[in-house]
C-alpha cells in the first residue's frame, strides 16, 4: 500500500490470524466516492461475503454525502469487490473448504486515485490465543522500555 489511507481495521490483527492479503477494487457510486474523499469511512465491523461467484463487502459504513441530498447512497449497502477470477476462486475455495473468513484490513487511495481495499484471508482466534497475543505485545513493550533505560 502506497496511497493515502482512508480507514483501517486495527482490531483485525487482534481477533484473527491473518494469512494472505489481496488488493481489491470496489464498485462505488459517485456520492460514496465523494464521501470517501472527505476521509470518513468505517470498515471495523465489515467482512467480505460470497454471493454466487462474486465477492461483496458487507456492513462497511460510508456516511452519506451531504450535498448529494436525494441522490445519496445507502450507508451500509453491500458493495461488489473487483478481483481477478483466479483470486475469487481461491478465496471461495478457502471460504467453503477451510472455513476461513475474508476480513478487510485497510481502505485507501492508490497512486491513480482509485479506492482500493486490502483483504486478508483470516482464521478466527480463540480467547486463549487473544490472551497470548496481548501478553506477547506487553512483553515486547516492556523489553523496549528496559532497553531504553539501560542505554
C-alpha positions in Angstrom: 0.0 0.0 0.0 1.5 3.3 -1.0 -1.5 5.6 -1.3 -3.4 7.7 1.2 -5.2 5.7 4.0 -9.0 6.2 4.4 -9.9 3.7 7.0 -8.1 0.8 8.8 -9.4 -2.2 10.7 -7.0 -2.2 13.6 -8.9 -4.8 15.5 -8.4 -7.5 12.8 -4.9 -8.4 13.9 -6.2 -9.0 17.5 -9.3 -11.1 16.5 -7.9 -13.1 13.6 -4.7 -14.9 12.4 -4.2 -13.1 9.1 -2.7 -15.4 6.5 -2.7 -14.0 3.0 -3.6 -10.5 1.7 -5.2 -9.4 -1.6 -5.9 -6.0 -3.1 -9.4 -5.4 -4.5 -11.2 -2.6 -6.2 -14.6 -1.6 -5.0 -17.7 -0.8 -7.1 -18.9 2.6 -5.7 -21.4 5.3 -6.6 -20.5 8.9 -7.1 -21.7 10.1 -3.6 -19.8 7.3 -2.0 -16.5 8.4 -3.7 -17.1 12.0 -2.6 -17.8 10.8 1.0 -14.6 8.8 0.9 -12.7 11.9 -0.4 -13.7 13.5 2.9 -11.9 10.6 4.7 -14.9 9.3 6.5 -15.5 5.6 6.5 -15.5 2.7 8.9 -14.6 -0.9 8.0 -14.2 -2.2 11.6 -17.3 -4.4 11.7 -17.3 -5.4 8.0 -16.4 -8.6 6.2 -16.4 -10.0 2.7 -19.1 -12.5 1.7 -19.6 -14.8 -1.3 -22.7 -14.2 -3.4 -22.7 -16.7 -6.2 -19.4 -16.4 -8.0 -18.8 -12.8 -6.8 -17.4 -11.4 -3.5 -19.0 -8.4 -1.9 -18.1 -6.2 1.1 -20.8 -6.3 3.7 -21.5 -3.9 6.6 -18.8 -1.3 5.6 -20.0 2.2 6.7 -19.6 5.0 4.2 -21.6 8.0 5.5 -24.0 9.9 3.3 -22.5 12.8 1.4 -24.4 16.0 2.4 -24.6 17.9 -0.9 -25.9 14.8 -2.8 -29.3 15.0 -0.9 -31.9 12.8 -2.7 -29.2 11.1 -4.9 -27.4 9.8 -1.9 -26.4 6.2 -1.3 -27.4 3.7 1.4 -24.6 3.9 4.1 -24.2 0.1 4.8 -25.2 -1.4 1.4 -23.2 -4.4 0.1 -20.5 -3.3 -2.3 -19.2 -5.6 -5.1 -15.4 -6.2 -4.9 -13.4 -6.3 -8.1 -10.9 -9.1 -8.2 -9.4 -11.4 -10.8 -11.3 -14.7 -11.4 -8.3 -16.7 -10.1 -8.3 -14.7 -6.9 -12.1 -15.1 -6.5 -11.8 -18.9 -7.0 -9.0 -19.1 -4.4 -11.0 -17.1 -1.9 -14.2 -19.0 -2.4 -12.3 -22.3 -2.0 -10.8 -21.1 1.3 -14.2 -20.0 2.5 -16.0 -23.2 1.7 -13.3 -25.8 2.2 -11.2 -24.4 5.1 -13.8 -22.3 6.9 -11.8 -19.1 6.6 -13.1 -15.6 6.7 -12.3 -12.7 4.5 -11.6 -9.6 6.5 -10.9 -6.1 5.1 -7.8 -4.6 6.8 -7.5 -1.2 5.2 -9.2 1.1 2.7 -7.0 3.5 0.8 -6.5 5.5 -2.4 -3.9 4.1 -4.8 -1.4 6.2 -6.9 -4.1 6.6 -9.7 -6.6 7.9 -7.2 -8.8 4.8 -7.1 -10.3 3.4 -3.9 -8.7 0.1 -3.1 -9.4 -2.4 -0.3 -6.8 -4.7 1.3 -8.4 -8.0 2.1 -6.9 -10.7 4.3 -7.8 -14.4 4.4 -8.2 -15.0 8.1 -8.8 -17.7 10.7 -10.5 -16.7 13.9 -8.6 -16.6 17.2 -9.9 -18.2 20.4 -9.8 -16.5 23.8 -6.5 -18.1 24.9 -4.9 -17.1 21.6 -6.0 -13.5 22.2 -4.6 -13.5 25.7 -1.3 -14.9 24.4 -1.1 -12.2 21.7 -1.8 -9.5 24.3 0.8 -10.9 26.7 3.4 -11.1 23.9 2.7 -7.4 22.9 3.0 -6.3 26.5 6.3 -8.2 26.8 7.7 -6.5 23.7 6.7 -3.1 25.0 8.4 -3.9 28.4 11.5 -5.1 26.5 11.7 -1.8 24.7 11.3 0.1 27.9 14.1 -1.8 29.6 16.4 -1.3 26.6 15.8 2.4 26.7 16.5 2.6 30.5 19.8 0.6 30.1 21.0 2.9 27.4 
